Every structure is written in C-alpha cells, then in structure tokens.
C-alpha cells in the first residue's frame, strides 16, 4: 500500500526518498547504502530480503524476515528486532564497520538460491510425489 503520513514525513530528512511501491527495486538498491526490512509479520522467504542481498547491499532484517534464509548474522546479514537495533546498525554501516558484508550477502544468495543447486531437489521431490500417486492408484485397483 501507500506509505503512511508519518513515513512520508521522513522525506524531510536529507537523503531520504519515500516512494511507496515501485515496479523494480534494483535502481533504488543500486544507489543505496543498505536495504532495511523491519518486518514484524512474514510468511515464507522474503524476496525483498533476497533482492537486497543479491544486489550486494547490506541487509538489516528482523528475525521474522530472515525465516527460510540461511544467512549468518554479522557475516551475511544484520539482524535487528527493535528500533534501537536498526538505528545502531545503520550507524555502524555509516561508520564503515561492516566491510564486505554486502558482497558476502550476494554470495550467500548465489550459493543457496540458484536453479543449478536447487532444481535437482525440486525434480526429485516432484518425482517422489508422482511415484506416490502411481503407487496409490495401483494399490486401489489391486
């Protein structure tokens, strides 16, 4: 949805641009210091987290937003579950305290979320489902 009034007012701060939904996040991530994903509710793997990581940006994310993503806090991602955590970690990024984190995040995505590594498992699981269905139909007619 649209940003709340309080969020829109953040644009008064130097260097802050509030956009709301955009068709493609890459141009915004390309020019950003980091991606921030302060999700309190999340279901499944969050593409916005993976997008930030894939763009080699440090990603600050809540525990909920990290579910399903095998990334190490402080190595490939920065975990933050409170406003104070986010403020502290953004300050650390501005001070250059996490060099290389974005590139390590990118490698994490390349390693864990690519078709070459994951497609064989998907095919295997689909094949198992197909075999289970075949066995069930044979048993019901036997």
C-alpha positions in Angstrom: 0.0 0.0 0.0 0.8 3.6 0.2 3.2 5.0 2.8 1.6 6.4 6.0 1.7 10.1 6.6 4.4 9.5 9.3 6.6 7.7 6.7 6.0 10.3 4.1 7.2 12.9 6.6 10.6 11.2 6.8 11.3 12.6 3.3 12.0 15.9 5.0 15.3 14.4 6.2 18.3 14.9 3.9 19.0 11.9 1.7 15.6 10.2 2.4 13.3 9.5 -0.5 9.9 7.8 0.1 8.5 6.1 -2.9 5.8 3.6 -1.9 5.5 0.6 -4.3 7.9 0.6 -7.3 7.8 -1.8 -10.3 11.6 -2.6 -9.9 13.6 -2.1 -6.8 17.0 -2.5 -8.4 17.6 1.1 -9.4 16.8 2.1 -5.8 19.0 -0.6 -4.3 21.9 0.3 -6.7 22.2 3.7 -5.1 21.5 2.8 -1.5 23.9 2.1 1.4 21.7 -0.8 2.6 18.3 -2.4 2.5 16.2 -2.3 5.6 13.4 -4.9 6.1 11.8 -4.4 9.5 9.1 -6.9 9.1 7.0 -7.9 12.1 4.9 -10.4 10.2 6.3 -12.6 7.4 5.4 -15.8 5.7 8.0 -17.8 3.8 11.1 -16.5 2.2 11.0 -12.7 1.7 12.0 -11.7 -1.8 12.8 -8.2 -0.7 15.5 -9.5 1.6 16.9 -11.7 -1.2 16.8 -8.8 -3.7 18.9 -6.6 -1.4 21.3 -9.4 -0.8 21.6 -10.2 -4.5 22.4 -6.6 -5.2 25.3 -6.9 -2.8 23.8 -4.5 -0.3 24.0 -5.0 3.5 20.5 -6.0 4.6 19.1 -5.2 8.0 16.3 -7.6 8.7 14.1 -8.8 11.5 14.1 -12.4 12.7 10.7 -12.8 11.0 12.0 -11.5 7.7 15.0 -13.9 7.9 12.9 -17.1 8.1 13.9 -19.5 5.4 17.1 -17.7 4.5 20.3 -19.4 5.7 22.3 -16.3 6.3 24.6 -15.7 9.2 24.1 -12.6 11.4 27.0 -10.2 11.2 28.5 -12.1 8.3 26.0 -12.1 5.5 23.1 -10.1 7.1 22.5 -7.8 10.0 19.7 -9.0 12.4 17.6 -6.2 14.1 14.5 -6.7 16.1 14.0 -3.3 17.7 14.1 0.3 16.6 17.3 0.7 18.7 18.9 -2.3 16.8 18.1 -0.7 13.5 19.4 2.7 14.5 22.6 1.2 15.9 23.3 -0.9 12.9 22.6 1.9 10.4 25.1 4.0 12.4 27.6 1.1 12.2 27.2 0.9 8.4 27.7 4.6 8.0 30.9 4.3 10.1 32.1 1.5 7.8 32.1 -1.1 10.5 30.8 -4.0 8.2 33.1 -4.0 5.2 32.4 -6.8 2.7 29.0 -7.7 4.2 27.1 -6.9 1.0 29.4 -9.0 -1.2 29.1 -11.9 1.3 25.3 -11.5 1.2 25.4 -11.7 -2.6 27.5 -14.9 -2.5 25.1 -16.4 0.1 22.2 -15.8 -2.3 24.2 -17.2 -5.3 25.0 -20.3 -3.2 21.6 -21.0 -1.7 19.1 -19.6 -4.2 20.1 -20.6 -7.7 18.5 -23.1 -10.1 21.6 -25.2 -10.6 21.7 -26.0 -6.9 18.0 -26.3 -6.2 16.4 -27.7 -9.4 17.6 -31.3 -8.9 16.0 -31.3 -5.4 12.7 -30.0 -6.9 12.7 -32.6 -9.6 13.4 -35.3 -7.0 10.6 -34.2 -4.8 8.2 -33.9 -7.7 9.2 -37.4 -8.8 8.6 -38.8 -5.4 5.1 -37.2 -5.4 4.5 -38.7 -8.8 5.6 -42.2 -7.7 3.4 -42.0 -4.6 0.4 -41.1 -6.7 1.2 -44.1 -9.0 1.6 -46.5 -6.1 -1.7 -45.3 -4.6 -3.6 -45.9 -7.9 -2.1 -49.4 -8.3 -3.0 -50.3 -4.7 -6.6 -49.1 -5.1 -7.1 -51.3 -8.1 -5.3 -54.3 -6.7 
